[in-house]
Amino acid sequence: MPNSSVPVGARYPLTPGQLGMWFLERMSGSPVYVDPMTFRLTGALDVEAMSRALTRLRGRHEALRSIFPVVDGAPAQEVGADTALDVPVTDLSHLPRAERESELAALLESDARRRFDLAKGPAMRALVVHLSPAEHVLRITLHHIVSDAWSWWNVLLPELASLYTAELEGGPAGLEPPTAQFSDFVNWQRAWSEGPSAKRQLDYWKQQLAGLEPLPALAAVPSPRPSGAGRAVGTRWTTVPRPVHHALQELGRRERVTPFMLLLAAFTVVLHRGSGASDIAVGTRAALRGRPEFESAVGFFVNLLVIRTDVARAVTFRDLLGLVRRSSLGAYAHRELPFERVVEELRPRRRSGFQSLVNVLFSHQSTPEVPPAFPGLTAALINHDPHTLYDLDLVFYEEDGDLRALLSHDLTRHTEQQAAALLTEITDVLTAVAQDPGIPLDTLLTTSRKHHDG
């Protein structure tokens, strides 16, 4: 598939995933899908070179220059002109260190709450904060309608490092043009959606998800309020002990399951215990980059898959692991159908404007998040932003030999104490199954319940 190189001013439709984001953010009136990436840079930063590098980066990818005007009552994507990206600089170096950090936190929080004007664009902005002559913060923010995790870590940040190096040295960046642009994906998805594979996948999902209801909250919250866009989100980290992590890796090899399946099975145990439900459905983010030319493209290539497990069919954890494996393989074999098509077909009950078949998300990220290698600078990631619309959103990361988990949770549905207890229970379950994957579920649930009640 050739690089389409859509001319400036050309318009094409939004994907179903983009359209869902556009409508939800428009209804909510809040910046639901702001997608920032923030690095603390140590060393000598050339702001002008960075600004030129960011401008060149945006010029390479049509998605970053796209605007989303309303045409005949519906949003469209339009490729904008390749103009210079303004990078404002705030100097906090004159402040005492504690005050500097406080002002920095407030500035970044304010920036994260700034809405994008998608109709006018751009859907990309950046800023620099000087903390001292050798310490800076670089914040690059995209709207999620033009970005995803793969775009950031596999395309944009490595390219930005090459472009910044070229600006400093005055030479070429040595980057090949992207093999595809997001408009190529839009055209491919539209053609695929009209073919027989889409019909087969829709039939699969209608059967797989018939009668599905979102999970109830894991425990009562004082004066709970309905979920909705713009609500308060809390976050909490935990690290699985390394001996347990190593034992889980060996267990996965023996049982022929991926880390995703093993960790999801443990999460399913905790959700079953906490909710009292046996029909456990968890959403997971899947990349729609099956074609090799899409690997160098920037845009929103994410689809939501639902992993549904009937815990009542399992006697031991090994049984449950087999069920999760089977459901996961089925979901990924039918991942091309846009989740929004499934929602339209099944028409779930609406919850305060956010309509979904699931209210819990789970992900496992095995690819390390490597900061860009800017010459003369050491870059460290300083944010994992908790912008989720789901009651619970659990992500496991493989980082420097550790297995870490980040839980984002709707504070109107699950308190900080409940989130802490949930992460502790997951670690307890992982510790138990690492020792004995044949452990009866009743034993796991009893142990978990005693810990939770105690």
N, C-alpha and C positions, 0 to 999 in steps of 0.2 A: 504494500500500500504506500503510495508516494506521499511526501509531505505536501499537504494541501495549500499551504501559504495563502490562506484566505485574505483577500485584499482589504485594506482599511475601509470601514463602512459596511462591509458585508455582514449580513445577518443570518443567523441560523437558530433553531429552536433550543430550548433548555432540555436537558435530560430529565426523566422523571425524578431522579434524586435531587437535582438542582431546583426543579419546580417546587418540590415539597419544602425545601429550605426557604425559597423565596416567599412562598405564601405564609409559612409559619412566622418568619421574621416580620413580615408586613403586618400580620395580625397581632403579634405580641408587642410591637412598638419598642422592642429592646434589642441590643446587639447580641443575639443568640449565637451567631456563627462567626464571631471574630476569632481568628486563628493566628495568635502571635508566636514568635520565636525570639527568645531573648538570650543574649550571651554577654558574659562579663569578659572583657578583653584586657589582658595584661601585656604591656609593652607600648611601643610607639605606634599610634593609629594615625594614618593619613585620611582625614575625613573626606577631602575632595576626591581622592582616589577611590574611596569606598562608595561615594555618591555616584561617580562615573561607572563603577562596576555594577552597582544596582540598576542603573539606567540601562546598561548593556544587557543585563540579565533579563530585565523586563522586555527588552526588544527581541530577545530570542524566543519568547513564549507568548503566543497570542492570548492565552487564557489570562495572563497577568495584565494585558492591555484591554481586556473586554469590559464593556459596560452592558447594562441590562435595562434598556428603555422599555416602556410599555407601548406596544404597537397594536392597535385595534383591540384594546382591552386586555391584552395578554403580554407577559414579559417575553423578550427576545434577547439573544446574545448578539452583540455587535462588536466587531474588532475595532479598537480605538487606535489613534495615531501613536507613533513611537516618539514620545516627548521625554524630556529630562525629568527624573524623579527628584523632588525636593526632599532633602534630608535635614530637618532642623536640628540644631545642637543646643543643649542646655548644659551650662557650666555650673556644677555644684562644688567645685574644688575649693572654694573659699570657706566652706562650712566645716565645722568640727565633724569628725567621722560619724558619730552617732546621729547627728542631725542630717548629715549627707545621706546616710542609709534610709532614714525616715522619709526624707524628701524624695529619694529615688523610688521607694515603694509606693508613695502616693502618686508620683508621676506615672509609673507603670500601670497602676490601678486605674487612673483616670484615662490613660490611653486605651486600655482594654475595654472601657465602657463607651468609647467613641464609636458611633455607628458609621458604617460606610453608606454613602449615597450611591447605590448601585446604578441608578439611572444615569448619573453623570460621570461616575468613576473618579479616580481609578479604584480598583479593588485591591490596591497594594499601597502601603505607606511604610515609612521607616523613620527612626529617630536615633540620635546619639546623645548620650549623657557623659560628660567629662567628670570623673570623680577625683582624679589627680593626674599629673603629667603622664603617668604610666598605667593608669587604670580608667577604663571606659566601659560603658554598657551600650550594646547595639541591639535595638529592638526592631525587628521586621515583622510587619503584620499583614496578613492576607485575609480576605474573606474566604470562608470555607467553601463557598460556591465555586472557587477557582483553584482549590488546593486540597491535598490530602497528605498523609504522613509519608507516602512514597515520594510524592513531589518534593517535599522538603528534604528528606534525608538522602535520597538516591539521585536527585537531579539538581535542585536549586542550590543547596549549600555547597556541594562539591564544585559546581560551576561558578558560584560566587567566589570561592577561594581561587580558582584559576583566573577569573577576570580581575580580581583585586591584585593578584600577583602581576598580571600583564600590565595593569595601570601603573604599578610602582616601577616596573622594569622597562616600560615603554616598548614591549614586544608583543607578539601575538599570543592569544590565550591557548591556541591549539585545540579549540573545541570544534567538533563537527556539528553541523546544523542538526536540530532534533529530527529524528526519523519520522515523526508524526506530530501533529498538533491536536488540540482537544476537539476541534471541528471534525477531524478524521474519526475520532471515537464516536461523536454524535451521529455521524452518517452511518458508521458500522452498526451501532446499536439500533438505529431506526430500521435498517434493512433486516437485521436479525430478528427484531420484534415482529416483523411481518411474515416470518417463515415458520415452518412446521416445528422447529425446536422450541420456539416460544410457547406454542400451544401445548406441547408435551410437558414442559416445565410448569406451566400454569396448572395443568391437571394434577401434577405431582404435589404442588404446594396446597392446592385446594383440599386434597385428600389428607395430606400430612398435618394440616393446621386446622381442620374442621373442628368447631366447638371450643377453640382455644380461648382461655381467659387469662388476663394478666395476673401475676402473683399478688396475693394480699401482702400488706406490710408485714415484716418479720415479727414485730411486736407493737403494742399500742404506744402511740406518741401522744403526749398531752395536747389536747385541742388540735388534732391533725387538720390540716387544710388540704384542699385538692392540689394535685400537681399541676404545673403549668410553666410556660416559658417565663424566663426572667426570675425564677425563684432562687432562694439562697442555696448554694452548694458547698458542702464541706468536703475536705480531703484528708486522707490518712494513709501513711506508708507503713509497711512492715517488711521484714526480711526473713525469709525461711532459713533456718540454721543450715550451714553448709553440709554437715554430715547427712541431714535429711535430703537436701537438694541432690547430693551425689547418689544417695540410695534411690531416689525417685528416677534419676536418669537411668540407672541400672534396671529398675522395675519396668520402665517404659520399653527398654530394649527387649526384656524377657516377654512382656505381654504384647509386643508389637503394636504399641499405641504411641501417638505423638505426645509431646509435653502438653499441647493444647488439650487433648482428650483427657489425659490424666488429671490435669488441674481443674478442668471443667467438671469431671466426675466428683472431685472433692468439693467443689463449690455447690454442686447439685445436692450433696448430702446435707450441707449447711442450710441451703434454701428449703429443702424438704423439712428439716427439723424446725426451722424458724417459722415457716408459713403454715405447716400442717398439711400442705398440698402434696399429692403424689404426682400430679401432672405438672412437671417442671419444664418451662420453656424459657430459654435464654437466647437473646440476640447476640450476634457476633458480626464484626465488620470484616468484609471480604473485598479484596481488590479485584477489579474487572480489567486486568491487564494480561489476559491470556495470550494475546497476540504480541510477538516480540517487538513490533514497531512502537507499541504503546509504552515501552519501558522508559523511553527518554522524553515522554510527553508530560506536561504539567496540566493538572486539572483535577476535578472531583471524580475519581474513578471508583468510588466506594459503593458497595451494595451491602444491605443488611440481610443476614441469613438467620433463620430460627432453628435452634437445636432443641428438639422436644424429646423428653425422656419420661417414661412411665416408671417411676421408682418402685411401684408396687410389684413389678415383674422381677425384681432383683432380690435375692436372698443374701448374697455376699457383696462386698465391694467389687470383687472381680466380675460378678454378674453385671453390676451397674456399669462398670468400665466397658464391658462388651456392648451394652445398650447405647452408651454415649458414643462409642466408636462407630456403630452402625448408623446412628442418626447423623453424626458429623459427616461421614462419607456420603450419605444421601444428600445432605444439604449442599456440600461443595460440588457434587456432581450436577446440581441444578442451580448454580449460583448466578447464571447470566440474567435470569429474569428479574427485572427491577422490583424491589420490595414493594414499591408503591402500587404496582399492578396487583400484587397479592392483596394489599390492604383494600384497594378498590373493590376487589372481587368478594372479599369476606366481610367487609363493612363492620369493623369492630365498634364497640361503644366508644363514644368520644369522651375524653377526660380533659376538661378545661382547655380545649383548643388543641391539645397534642394528641393525635390519634395514632395508636400503634397497636400491634398485636402482642407486644412484649413490653415490660417495664424494667427489665434487668438486662444489662449488657455484660459480656465477658470477652476478653481478648488476651492473647499471648504474643508478645513481641520478642522474637529471638534475634532479630538483626540489631546489632549494637547501634546506638545513636551516637555517631562520631561527630564531634564539633568540627567545623571547617578549619582547615590548616592554613591560616593566614600567615604570610611571612612576617617575622618579627613580633608576632602576637601569640599568646596562649589564650584559647577560647574555652570557656566553661559554660555549659547550659545552666541557666538559673531559674527556669520555670517549667512546670507541667501544669497548664492552666485548666482548672476544673469546670470547663463549660460543657455540661451534659444535661440532657433533657430527661434522663432516666432516673428512676428511683435509686437504683444501684448501678454503678458502672465500674467493674473490676478489671484492671489490666495488670498482667504479670510481665515483668521485664527481666531479661537475662543481661546482667551488667557486671563485667569484670569478675566472672566466676560466681556471682551471687544471683539468687532468684529473689527479686523484690516485687512487691505488690502495691499498687496504688488504687485505693478505693475512693471514688467520688460518689457522694450520696446527697439526695435531696433532703435538706434539713427539716422540711415539713413532714417527711415520711419516716426518716430514721435519724435519731439523735447521734451526737458524737460518741456517747457511751455505747450505743448499739453498734455503731460502726467499728469501734475498738473491739467489742466482744465478737463481732462477726469475723474480723481478721484473726483474732486469737483462735477461734473455733476452726478456721480453715487450716491454720498451722497445726493444730492438734490433730485434725483428720489426716493431713499429709504425713505427720509423724507416725501415726498409727498404721496407715496403709503401706508406708515405706517398709515397716517391719513385717507386716503380714497382709498382703493384698487379698487373702481369702477371709479376712475378718468379717463376721456377720454384720449386716447393716444394723440390726438391733443393738449390737454391742457398741458400734460407732455412735449411734443416736443416743444411747443411754449415757455414754461418756460425755458427749457434747452437751447433752441436756444438763447433766450435773454441773459441768463447768459453767454453763450459761446461768443456771439458777443460783449457783454459789457466788 
